Amino acid sequence: MDNNNVKAILFDLDNTLIDTNRAGGVAIQKTSELMKATLGLDDDTASSICNKYKQKLFHTSFDPAAGRSIDDVRVGHWEESIQETVGNASTASLAAQCYSLWKSSRLEFLSLSPQVCDLLKQLRSRYKLLLLTNGESQSQKEKVQAVKCEDFFDAIVIAGDYTEQKPFLSIFTLCFNMLGVEAQDCVMVGDSLDTDIQGGFNARVRATVWINSTEGAVPAGAVKPDYTIPTVLDLPHVLEQLK
């Protein structure tokens, strides 16, 4: 096959190019220490509060039209998590401190590794590159700015700015149009089977590449990626096979 068959690569951000899970773990640990020092909590109680917060964070359905910022919503998650666990009604100030520490610590520990930077530079000399990330707009833009990745891509799409996010076809069509390519010209790379790989399948891209850092099996009923690699640094081997 001719190498021109692949003209563009679409990358997910979280846990594909940056280790968001690790940064989140560091942030949670720091926030846990703050609560233990402030409220005199033991490890289990602080851990319970943090687990409640992570669940609320995961299940948040943010509506900007509701009049609250994402920061306000997440401060509320901390306040609810503390109240549900220890029953303290005067937690607004502490919740704001927890959120500020969690947010700043997570952003501080997010970074593109030198190896990933080198990979992106290498790939950009041969392909068009687009960053396509799901999530609430403000939060994802803060991550993009924190890791200073703007110069590595021809375009960056924060799906939270649009009506539909991955895996819906519309957001992929937007990306193809921005790059001036067809779906069959593109490779989709990401860690989520439900959004990245299913989205690439829905859009009928040339190939989907699943970043499976745990190296576990594809769950029953999930979409099957065309290629599976443990780290994005192995992507050049996949691209060689697509020539």
C-alpha positions in Angstrom: 0.0 0.0 0.0 1.0 3.6 -0.5 2.0 5.5 2.6 -0.3 8.4 1.4 -3.3 6.2 2.4 -2.8 7.5 6.0 -2.8 11.3 5.9 -4.0 12.2 9.4 -3.9 10.9 13.0 -6.6 11.8 15.6 -5.4 11.5 19.2 -7.3 11.4 22.4 -5.6 13.3 25.3 -6.3 11.8 28.8 -4.5 8.5 29.4 -3.4 8.4 25.8 -0.9 11.2 25.6 -0.8 12.3 29.3 -1.2 10.1 32.4 -4.3 11.7 33.9 -5.0 8.8 36.2 -1.6 9.2 37.8 -2.0 13.0 38.2 -5.4 12.5 39.6 -4.1 10.0 42.1 -1.4 12.4 43.3 -4.1 15.2 43.6 -6.4 13.0 45.6 -3.6 12.0 48.0 -2.7 15.6 48.7 -6.4 16.5 49.3 -6.8 13.5 51.6 -3.9 14.8 53.7 -5.5 18.2 53.9 -8.7 16.8 55.2 -7.0 14.6 57.7 -5.1 17.5 59.1 -8.1 19.9 59.1 -10.8 17.5 60.4 -8.7 15.0 62.3 -9.8 12.1 60.1 -8.3 8.7 59.9 -7.1 7.2 56.7 -10.3 5.2 56.0 -12.6 8.2 56.5 -10.6 10.5 54.3 -10.4 7.8 51.7 -14.2 7.3 51.8 -14.6 11.1 51.2 -12.2 11.0 48.2 -13.9 7.9 46.7 -17.3 9.7 46.9 -15.8 12.7 45.2 -14.3 10.6 42.4 -17.7 8.9 41.8 -19.5 12.3 41.7 -16.8 13.6 39.3 -17.2 10.6 37.0 -21.0 10.8 36.9 -21.2 14.6 36.6 -23.5 15.8 33.8 -22.5 19.4 33.5 -25.0 21.9 32.0 -23.4 25.4 31.5 -26.9 26.8 31.0 -27.7 26.0 34.6 -25.8 29.1 35.7 -23.1 27.4 37.7 -19.4 27.1 36.6 -17.7 23.7 36.5 -15.6 25.0 39.4 -18.7 25.7 41.5 -20.1 22.2 40.7 -16.9 20.5 41.8 -16.7 22.5 45.0 -20.2 21.2 45.6 -19.0 17.6 45.0 -16.4 18.0 47.7 -18.9 19.6 50.1 -21.4 16.8 49.6 -18.8 14.1 49.9 -17.6 15.5 53.2 -21.1 16.0 54.6 -22.3 12.5 53.5 -19.3 10.9 55.3 -18.8 12.9 58.5 -22.1 14.9 58.7 -20.4 18.2 59.2 -22.7 21.0 57.9 -20.0 23.7 58.0 -17.8 22.5 55.2 -18.2 25.1 52.5 -14.8 26.7 53.1 -13.0 23.4 53.4 -14.7 22.1 50.3 -13.3 25.1 48.4 -9.8 24.5 49.7 -10.1 20.8 48.8 -11.1 21.6 45.2 -8.4 24.3 44.8 -5.7 21.9 46.0 -7.1 18.9 44.0 -7.3 21.0 40.8 -3.9 22.7 41.1 -2.2 19.5 42.0 -3.7 17.5 39.2 -2.7 20.2 36.6 0.8 20.5 38.1 1.4 16.8 37.6 0.1 16.6 34.1 2.7 16.6 31.4 3.7 15.4 28.0 6.8 13.2 28.5 9.9 14.0 26.4 9.4 10.7 24.5 5.8 11.7 23.6 6.9 15.1 22.5 9.5 13.5 20.2 6.9 11.1 18.8 4.5 14.0 18.0 7.3 16.0 16.3 8.3 13.0 14.3 4.7 12.2 13.2 3.8 15.8 12.4 6.5 15.8 9.7 4.6 13.1 7.8 0.9 13.4 8.9 -1.7 15.9 9.9 -2.3 15.6 13.7 -5.5 16.5 15.5 -6.2 16.4 19.2 -9.8 15.3 20.0 -10.7 15.2 23.6 -14.1 14.7 25.3 -15.0 16.5 28.5 -16.2 19.8 29.9 -14.7 22.6 27.9 -13.0 24.7 30.6 -11.4 21.6 32.3 -10.0 20.2 29.0 -8.7 23.6 27.9 -6.9 24.0 31.2 -5.2 20.6 30.7 -4.2 21.5 27.1 -2.7 24.7 28.4 -1.0 23.0 31.4 0.8 20.4 29.2 1.7 23.0 26.5 0.7 20.7 23.6 -0.9 23.3 21.2 2.2 23.5 18.9 2.2 19.7 18.2 -1.2 19.7 16.4 -2.7 21.1 13.3 -6.0 21.4 15.2 -7.4 20.9 18.7 -11.0 20.0 19.2 -12.5 20.1 22.7 -15.7 18.1 22.1 -17.4 19.8 25.1 -17.7 22.9 22.9 -20.0 21.0 20.6 -23.4 19.4 20.8 -22.1 15.8 20.5 -18.8 14.3 21.8 -17.1 11.0 20.9 -18.3 8.4 19.9 -20.9 10.4 17.8 -20.2 10.7 14.1 -20.7 14.5 14.0 -17.6 15.3 16.0 -15.5 13.1 13.8 -16.9 14.7 10.7 -16.0 18.1 12.1 -12.4 16.9 12.6 -12.2 15.5 9.1 -13.4 18.7 7.6 -11.0 20.8 9.7 -8.1 18.8 8.3 -9.4 18.5 4.8 -9.3 14.7 4.8 -11.7 11.8 4.5 -12.4 9.2 7.2 -10.4 6.6 5.3 -7.4 8.8 5.4 -7.3 8.8 9.3 -6.2 6.7 12.2 -7.9 7.2 15.6 -5.8 6.6 18.7 -7.2 6.5 22.2 -7.5 4.6 25.5 -11.3 4.3 25.6 -13.1 1.5 23.8 -16.5 3.2 24.4 -15.6 6.7 23.0 -12.3 6.6 21.0 -12.5 3.2 19.4 -16.3 3.0 19.0 -16.2 6.6 17.6 -13.5 5.7 15.1 -15.5 2.6 14.1 -18.7 4.7 13.7 -16.8 7.2 11.6 -15.2 4.4 9.5 -11.7 5.6 9.9 -8.8 3.7 8.2 -7.8 2.1 11.5 -8.4 2.3 15.3 -5.6 2.0 17.8 -6.4 1.2 21.4 -4.0 2.2 24.1 -4.3 -0.6 26.6 -1.9 0.2 29.4 -3.2 -2.6 31.6 -2.9 -5.1 28.7 -6.2 -6.6 29.7 -8.6 -8.3 27.3 -11.3 -6.5 25.3 -14.4 -6.9 27.4 -17.2 -9.0 26.0 -19.6 -7.0 23.8 -17.1 -4.1 23.4 -16.0 -2.9 20.0 -12.8 -4.5 18.9 -9.9 -2.2 17.9 -7.9 -2.9 14.7 -4.7 -2.6 16.7 -3.8 -2.7 20.4 -0.6 -1.3 21.9 0.4 -0.8 25.6 1.7 2.8 25.0 1.3 5.5 22.4 5.1 5.3 21.9 4.5 2.0 20.0 2.3 3.8 17.4 5.0 4.0 14.7 5.0 0.1 14.5 1.3 0.2 13.7 1.8 2.9 11.1 4.5 0.8 9.4 1.9 -2.0 9.1 -0.5 0.4 7.4 1.9 1.3 4.6 
